[in-house]
Amino acid sequence: MDIEQKQAEHIEFFVKQASALKDSALTSVIVEATSHPSLFAFSEILSVPSVLELEGTVNSVYLDLLRLFAHGTWSDYKSIAGRLPQLVSAQALKLKQLTVLTLADTSKVLPYDQLMQELDVTNVRELEDFLINECMYVGIVRGKLDQLKRCFEVQFAAGRDLRPGQLGNMLQTLTDWLTTSDNLLVSIQEKIKWADTMSESDRKHRKEVEERVDEVKKSLSLKADVDFRGHEEIYSESGGVMDYEEDRGRPKRRRHPIG
């Protein structure tokens, strides 16, 4: 079962739970969801009306906690930790995994130094163990650990929840991409049309050349025939002259006078 299908099942489970509860009863659901080892998307839970109703109540910090897991990072947590419930170890691990996803979305080559700083990891061995066991093995990222260059080369990373307003930017990006694609398609069609025109022109030119070659061949053939017939006539006439000369060359009988 791939990670997307697992996500869908877990999301559906927690959305049903959250929809059936209110107020303080939701806090345990939020803690359980943000601790779950296979759940990395939280926007659907955030959109549940009863969860949104926590805003402005004594339990609003759990709504803030859920928002942190939907869009934030480990560094974000450290900056507001005093205003949030203390994280259990499973939540801390989850938030660091989500931090890797955020970093992988911004760059496909992540330096070890940057990762160690963002994840509060003290050495390379600990960092590589985390990336292998808690990220790649789980299936949320795939990539290559380059110890020589001290970086993690990202090949795949699961997506995170969209931040408020991010959807509009994404739609604009897609619109721009579509416009560029349409322009490229028009350019390709014009090149195809030009190629077809040139092909037709080449075909006509080739036909004209072939016709001219045929005419030259016919002309040469006719000339050769005429020349051949002319030589035959010359040889025939030469033969007649020789016969005539042969007749003239015969000795004539001389007459002697009668004395």
C-alpha positions in Angstrom: 0.0 0.0 0.0 1.6 3.4 -1.0 1.9 6.4 1.2 -1.0 8.3 -0.5 -3.5 5.5 0.2 -2.4 5.2 3.8 -2.7 9.0 4.2 -6.3 8.9 2.9 -7.3 6.2 5.3 -5.8 7.9 8.3 -7.2 11.3 7.4 -10.7 9.8 7.0 -10.4 8.1 10.4 -9.4 11.3 12.3 -11.9 13.5 10.4 -14.7 11.2 11.5 -13.4 11.3 15.1 -13.1 15.0 15.2 -16.5 15.6 13.6 -18.1 13.6 16.4 -16.4 15.5 19.3 -16.4 19.0 20.7 -14.4 21.3 22.9 -11.9 19.6 25.3 -12.7 16.2 23.9 -10.9 17.2 20.7 -7.5 17.7 22.4 -6.8 14.0 22.6 -7.7 13.5 19.0 -5.3 16.3 17.9 -2.5 14.9 20.0 -3.1 11.4 18.6 -3.2 12.7 15.0 0.0 14.7 15.4 1.7 11.7 17.0 0.6 9.1 14.4 3.6 7.6 12.7 2.0 7.4 9.2 0.0 10.7 9.1 1.7 13.7 7.4 -1.3 15.8 6.2 -3.6 17.7 8.5 -5.6 20.3 6.5 -8.7 18.1 6.3 -8.7 17.8 10.1 -8.2 21.6 10.4 -11.3 22.2 8.2 -13.6 20.2 10.5 -16.1 22.8 12.0 -15.8 21.6 15.5 -12.0 21.9 15.4 -12.2 25.5 14.1 -14.6 26.3 16.9 -11.6 25.9 19.3 -10.5 29.3 18.2 -10.7 31.7 21.2 -11.3 29.0 23.8 -9.1 27.8 26.5 -8.2 24.9 24.2 -7.2 27.1 21.2 -3.5 26.2 21.8 -4.4 22.7 20.4 -5.7 24.4 17.2 -2.4 26.3 17.0 -0.6 23.0 17.5 -2.5 21.4 14.6 -1.7 24.4 12.4 2.0 24.0 13.3 1.9 20.4 12.1 0.1 21.4 9.0 2.4 24.1 7.9 5.3 24.7 10.3 8.8 23.3 11.0 10.9 22.4 14.0 12.4 25.9 14.0 8.9 27.4 14.0 8.0 25.3 17.1 11.1 26.4 19.0 10.2 30.1 18.4 6.7 29.6 19.9 7.2 26.6 22.2 6.2 28.6 25.3 2.7 29.2 23.9 2.0 25.6 22.9 1.5 22.3 24.7 4.7 20.4 25.3 5.4 17.9 22.6 5.7 14.2 23.3 8.6 12.3 21.6 6.4 11.0 18.8 5.3 14.6 18.0 8.8 15.9 18.1 9.9 13.2 15.6 6.9 13.9 13.4 7.7 17.6 13.3 11.3 17.0 12.3 10.1 14.6 9.5 7.8 17.4 8.3 10.7 19.8 8.4 12.7 17.6 6.0 9.7 17.6 3.7 9.6 21.4 3.8 13.3 21.7 3.1 13.0 19.1 0.3 10.3 21.2 -1.4 12.6 24.3 -1.5 15.8 22.5 -2.8 16.7 19.2 -4.2 20.2 19.3 -2.7 20.2 19.8 1.1 23.6 20.4 2.8 24.3 18.4 5.9 25.1 21.6 7.9 21.7 23.1 7.1 19.9 19.8 8.0 21.7 19.5 11.3 20.9 23.1 12.2 17.2 22.8 11.3 16.7 19.5 13.0 18.9 20.1 16.1 21.2 17.2 15.2 24.8 17.3 16.6 26.7 15.0 14.2 26.6 13.5 10.7 26.1 9.9 11.9 22.9 10.9 13.8 21.7 12.9 10.8 22.2 10.0 8.3 20.5 7.6 10.6 17.5 9.9 10.9 17.2 10.4 7.2 17.5 6.7 6.5 15.4 5.2 9.3 12.8 8.0 9.9 12.4 9.4 6.4 13.5 7.2 3.5 12.4 3.9 5.2 9.1 5.4 6.1 8.6 6.4 2.4 8.2 10.2 2.7 11.4 10.9 0.9 13.8 9.2 -1.5 17.3 10.3 -2.3 21.1 9.8 -2.0 23.3 10.5 0.9 26.6 12.0 -0.4 29.1 11.8 2.4 31.9 13.2 0.3 29.9 16.4 -0.6 28.1 16.3 2.8 24.7 16.7 1.3 21.4 14.8 0.8 20.3 14.7 -2.8 16.5 14.6 -2.9 14.8 12.4 -5.6 11.3 12.4 -4.2 9.5 14.1 -1.3 5.9 13.8 -0.2 3.9 17.0 -0.3 2.8 18.9 2.7 -0.5 20.8 3.3 -0.8 24.1 1.4 -0.5 27.2 3.5 -3.3 29.8 3.4 -3.0 31.7 0.1 -0.5 29.2 -1.3 -3.2 27.7 -3.5 -3.7 31.0 -5.4 0.0 31.1 -6.1 0.0 27.5 -7.3 -3.0 28.2 -9.6 -1.1 31.2 -11.0 2.0 29.1 -11.6 -0.1 26.5 -13.4 -1.8 29.2 -15.4 1.5 30.6 -16.5 2.7 27.1 -17.3 -0.4 26.5 -19.4 0.1 29.8 -21.3 3.7 28.8 -22.0 2.6 25.4 -23.2 0.0 26.9 -25.5 2.6 29.2 -27.0 5.0 26.4 -27.4 2.3 24.3 -29.1 1.6 27.1 -31.6 5.3 27.4 -32.3 5.6 23.7 -32.9 2.6 23.7 -35.2 4.1 26.6 -37.2 7.4 24.7 -37.6 5.5 21.6 -38.7 3.6 23.7 -41.3 6.9 25.2 -42.5 8.5 21.7 -42.7 5.5 20.5 -44.7 5.8 23.5 -47.0 9.5 22.9 -47.5 8.9 19.2 -48.1 6.3 20.0 -50.8 8.7 22.5 -52.4 11.5 19.9 -52.3 9.2 17.3 -53.8 8.3 19.7 -56.7 11.9 20.6 -57.2 12.9 17.0 -57.3 10.2 16.3 -59.8 11.4 19.1 -62.0 15.0 17.9 -61.8 13.9 14.4 -62.7 11.9 15.7 -65.7 14.9 17.7 -66.9 17.1 14.7 -66.5 14.7 12.7 -68.6 14.6 15.4 -71.3 18.4 15.5 -71.4 18.5 11.7 -71.6 16.0 11.7 -74.5 18.0 14.5 -76.2 21.3 12.6 -75.9 19.6 9.4 -77.1 18.2 11.2 -80.1 21.6 12.9 -80.9 23.4 9.6 -80.6 20.9 8.0 -83.0 21.3 10.8 -85.5 25.1 10.6 -85.3 25.0 6.8 -85.7 22.9 7.1 -88.9 25.2 9.8 -90.2 28.2 7.6 -89.8 26.4 4.8 -91.7 25.7 7.0 -94.6 29.4 8.2 -94.7 30.7 4.7 -94.7 28.2 3.7 -97.4 29.4 6.5 -99.7 33.0 5.8 -99.1 32.5 2.3 -100.3 31.1 3.5 -103.6 34.0 5.7 -104.3 36.4 2.9 -103.6 34.6 0.7 -106.2 34.8 3.5 -108.7 38.5 4.1 -108.1 39.0 0.4 -108.4 37.4 0.5 -111.9 39.6 3.4 -112.9 42.6 1.7 -111.6 42.3 -1.3 -114.0 44.8 -1.2 -116.8 43.3 -0.3 -120.2 44.3 -2.1 -123.5 46.4 0.1 -125.7 45.8 0.2 -129.4 48.8 0.0 -131.7 48.7 2.0 -134.9 48.6 0.0 -138.2 51.7 0.6 -140.1 
